[in-house]
Amino acid sequence: MAKKIILDCDPGHDDAIALLLAHGSPEIELLAVTTVAGNQTLEKVTRNALAVATIGNITDVPIAAGAGVPLVRPQIVAADIHGDSGMDGPELPEPTVDLDPRHGVDLIIETIMNHPPGEVTLVPTGPLTNIAMAIQREPEIVHRVAEVVLMGGGYSKGNTTPAAEFNILVDPEAASVVFNADWSVTMVGLDLTHQAVATPDVVERFAQQGTPASQFVVDLLEFFGRMYKKAQDFDAPPVHDACAVARVIDPSVMVVQPAHVVVELAGTYTAGMTVTDFQGRGGVPRRTQVATELDRGKFWNLVVDAVAAVGSN
Amino acid sequence: MSAKPVLFDCDPGIDDALALLHLGGIGGKLLGVASVHGNVPATTAAENAVRILDVMDMNDVPVWTGAARPMAQPLLTAEHVHGPDGLGGTNSGALPRPVSDGIGAVKIVEMAHAHPGEFTLVAVGPLTNLGLALLLEPNLPDLIPEVMIMGGAMLPPGNVTENAEANTWHDPEASQLVIEAAWQKTFVTLDATMQTVLSDEQLGQLANSDNPRAKYAWSILQFYLDAYEQWLGRKSCPLHDPLAMALAFDPALASYVTYPTRVELRGEATRGSLVPDLRGIANPETSDASGDVRYVDELDVERFQAKFLESLTSDSLQRG
C-alpha cells in the first residue's frame, strides 16, 4: 500500500525534485502540499510550488500556503543558492493549478486528523515553522502521524554557518519543538544529502527521457549546480529534499543511527546547530533516527523512475 | 625529538600526572609548572605537581599556583573522576617541598620574557592562566610562538555537555582569548584523545613494571580506571593529557589540519565548545587567520601508546 504523506516545502530546486519524486512514485500517495517561507519568501515559494504542480500535472492534491515568517527570528532566505525567484533557471509556466484557500497549518492538521492514527507521514523539507505551529494548534497530531521524516540539520557541519544547516537556522525554535515532540523523527541532514549529488551521469539520465518534466529537472540541476559551485565549491549539486521523500518510499535507501539531538537556540556561532550525540552520553535516550549513509544507486533509480512516470502522464 | 623545552600548565589530575611522567621518561626538559583550577582547585593542583615531580627527582623544577577559578563562571572541579585529592586518593605524608612563590599567569609572562621563542607552552587544563597572561602581556604570542593544548571536541559528544569538552567548557572566555591570539595553537581534542584508550595488555605492562614512574602511574590510575569504566564499559582510560605532551616533543606522531575556529560563549547545549568551520569555503567572518586552530588529523595511535608505555616502564631515566 502506498504511504500517505504531507510534503511541507519551500521550493526551491531540490524541493521541486522532491515533489516530482513524491508524485511520480507508486509507493507514495501525496495527500497535501504545504509551503513555508524558507529558500525564498512565502509568496515566491508558493508560486513555485504551483508551477511545479503544473509541470508535473499534479492536479488532485491540495496545495496551501503556510507560515510566512519564522516563529521568533527575522526572516532569512537563500537567494545565493536558489536565486531571486527561489527557483531560478528553468522557465516556469503560468500555474494552472489553484491554491487551496486554507492556511497551510490548517491543511496539515485537517489532513492528519481526517486519517486514522499511524497513517500519515509528515515530510518537511523546509524550515519547520508550519509543523511547530500545527503542534501548538492541535497537539493531538503528534500521536496521529506515523512518523516525521525531515530534511534539515547535520551532525558534522553546517552549510549556512559553520555549525548550522539552513532549514534549522531559519527557525531554530520551531525545529526545537519538532525534535522534542513525542513522535518519531528521522533527521535527513547534510551528512546524508551531500552524498546525493547530481553528477553529470545522473543529469544525463534525466536528459535522455526527453519529457517536459525531465527537461525541467535538467534545467533545475543545471542552475543549481552553478550556484553550488559558486557558493560552496561543490562539483555537483546535492538534491537534499528528495532524500527525505526517498527514505519514505524505501527505508533501505539510507542507513540511520539513533542519536540524541538538541537544537541550539542561544549560541552566537551555534544557533540552529543540531547537536547530535550518537553515544547518548549520560544515558540520555536517543530518540532521533539520524541518516548517515546513502545508497546512491538506489536513490537515483527512484528519482529517475519517478520523473519518468511523471513525464509519461 | 623536538629540542624545545616545555612550560607546563596543568590541573593534576591523574592524566596530567601521566603527562608529566611521560615527559620525565623521555628526558624532556621542563622549565616550570603552573597550576590551574579544573580537575581540582589550583592550590591542590600545585601541590600535586610537586608530588609528581618528586617521584622523578625533578625537585628543581619550579611549581607555581595559578588561577583559582574561571574568568566568568563559578569554579567546578572533577574529584569524581580524579579522586578526592586529584591523584586517585594516593596522597600521603608531608609535601616534599613547598610550592614555589609567584603567580602562575605572571610566571608564564616572565618566563616568556626570559626565554623568548625558546619553549613550547603545553596547557592541559582550563585555559585561565593563558588568558590572563595574554591580557597582561599582549605580545605574548611573539614570545611564545607555539602552544599545545589538550581541550575541545570537534564533533559531539563532549564530556561535560552535549557538545563541550571539560577544559574549554571550564573557561570558555579564556579559551576564546587563546584562540584569538596570533600564536600557533594546536588543540588536541577528544576526537584524537578518545582513540588512545589502552588495551588490557597495555595496562598490564604498566601494572607489571618495577619502574618507579610506572608504579606511581599504576597507583594513581586505579581511581581513574574505575571512573572511566562507567563511560567505556570496561576498566581502561584514554590518555588525554599525555597525548598533548607527547605531540609537543614528537609532532610527527600525528598529521594536522587547520580550521578557522570560534569558541561558543552563549549557547545552551554548546557554551564552551569549539566551533571549527569544517565547510572548506571562504567565510568572511572568520577570514582573520588569528582564529586558525590546528587539529590532529591522523594520529599514529599505536606508536603513541608504545612510546608512552615505554617512557613509563623503561629502566633508564633520562634527564633533559
Interface residues (C-beta under 8 A of the other chain):
Chain A: Y155 S156 K157 G158 N159 P162 A163 A231 Q232 D233 H260 V262 E264 L265 A266 G267 T268 Y269 T270 A271 M273 V275 T276 D277 F278 Q279 R281
Chain B: L155 P156 P157 G158 N159 E162 N163 P260 R262 E264 L265 R266 G267 E268 A269 T270 R271 S273 V275 P276 D277 L278 R279 G280 I281 N283 T286
